[in-house]
Amino acid sequence: MRSGWPTTTTRPRLARLPRPGIVPADLVTFYGTIGDVTWADVGDGYFVDPAGDVLLRFKQYGTVDLGADRKAGGLVIGSNGGGLSYVAGPGGVIYRTRTASPDEPELDRVADDLRQFLEMLERSLKRFVANDEPGCL
C-alpha cells in the first residue's frame, strides 16, 4: 500500500486541468496535498490517479457524460482495479461506472464529495486488513 505525495510537477499540472467549473475544489486540494492513492493490494485495487494522469485522460478523451439531468461532464479520477472508473462531477459528487467503458457509462453515485469518497476508501482498507474483504466500492 502507498499513498503518493505530490511531486514538484503536481502544482503546475493543476493549472492545466480542464476549464474552470469542471474540477471540484476538493479535488484541487487533494492534488495539492496528497497527489494520488495506490492500493493495488486491496482486493482488485483502489486507485485515485495523479493529476497528470487525469489531465492526460481529459486531453485524450474529454469528459464523461453524466447524463441529461446533469449540467456538465465529469473527470475520470481513478478506478477500482476491476475495470470500473471513478468519476468526479463538477459539483464534487463521485460516481462509479457500472461497466469498463466510460464512453456511454451507466453511473452509480457513490459519494456526495471527495471527502466522503476517501472515507469510504479508508473503511474498505480497514475491512480488508481486518478480514481480507475489500468491500464493493
Solvent accessible surface area in square Angstrom, and as a share of the most:
residue,aa,sasa,rsa
1,M,132,0.59
2,R,137,0.50
3,S,46,0.30
4,G,4,0.04
5,W,175,0.61
6,P,51,0.32
7,T,90,0.52
8,T,133,0.77
9,T,67,0.39
10,T,13,0.08
11,R,156,0.57
12,P,75,0.47
13,R,88,0.32
14,L,24,0.12
15,A,92,0.71
16,R,128,0.47
17,L,17,0.08
18,P,11,0.07
19,R,144,0.53
20,P,136,0.86
21,G,62,0.60
22,I,4,0.02
23,V,24,0.14
24,P,8,0.05
25,A,84,0.65
26,D,49,0.25
27,L,1,0.01
28,V,62,0.36
29,T,86,0.50
30,F,10,0.04
31,Y,0,0.00
32,G,9,0.09
33,T,72,0.42
34,I,51,0.26
35,G,5,0.04
36,D,13,0.07
37,V,11,0.06
38,T,40,0.23
39,W,30,0.11
40,A,64,0.49
41,D,80,0.41
42,V,1,0.01
43,G,37,0.35
44,D,104,0.54
45,G,1,0.01
46,Y,10,0.04
47,F,48,0.20
48,V,1,0.00
49,D,23,0.12
50,P,51,0.32
51,A,3,0.02
52,G,12,0.11
53,D,66,0.34
54,V,2,0.01
55,L,8,0.04
56,L,99,0.49
57,R,65,0.24
58,F,42,0.17
59,K,131,0.55
60,Q,109,0.49
61,Y,165,0.63
62,G,32,0.30
63,T,43,0.25
64,V,8,0.05
65,D,95,0.49
66,L,6,0.03
67,G,28,0.27
68,A,116,0.90
69,D,121,0.63
70,R,89,0.33
71,K,210,0.89
72,A,40,0.31
73,G,11,0.10
74,G,0,0.00
75,L,3,0.01
76,V,16,0.09
77,I,0,0.00
78,G,2,0.02
79,S,33,0.21
80,N,26,0.13
81,G,37,0.35
82,G,49,0.47
83,G,36,0.35
84,L,43,0.21
85,S,15,0.10
86,Y,1,0.00
87,V,0,0.00
88,A,1,0.00
89,G,2,0.02
90,P,39,0.25
91,G,76,0.73
92,G,4,0.03
93,V,24,0.14
94,I,2,0.01
95,Y,14,0.05
96,R,44,0.16
97,T,1,0.00
98,R,129,0.47
99,T,69,0.40
100,A,73,0.56
101,S,53,0.34
102,P,46,0.29
103,D,114,0.59
104,E,159,0.71
105,P,23,0.14
106,E,97,0.44
107,L,27,0.14
108,D,41,0.21
109,R,142,0.52
110,V,23,0.13
111,A,3,0.02
112,D,81,0.42
113,D,54,0.28
114,L,5,0.03
115,R,176,0.64
116,Q,69,0.31
117,F,0,0.00
118,L,51,0.26
119,E,72,0.32
120,M,47,0.21
121,L,2,0.01
122,E,82,0.37
123,R,130,0.48
124,S,1,0.01
125,L,32,0.16
126,K,126,0.53
127,R,93,0.34
128,F,45,0.19
129,V,109,0.63
130,A,85,0.66
131,N,95,0.49
132,D,108,0.56
133,E,89,0.40
134,P,29,0.18
135,G,26,0.25
136,C,120,0.72
137,L,14,0.07
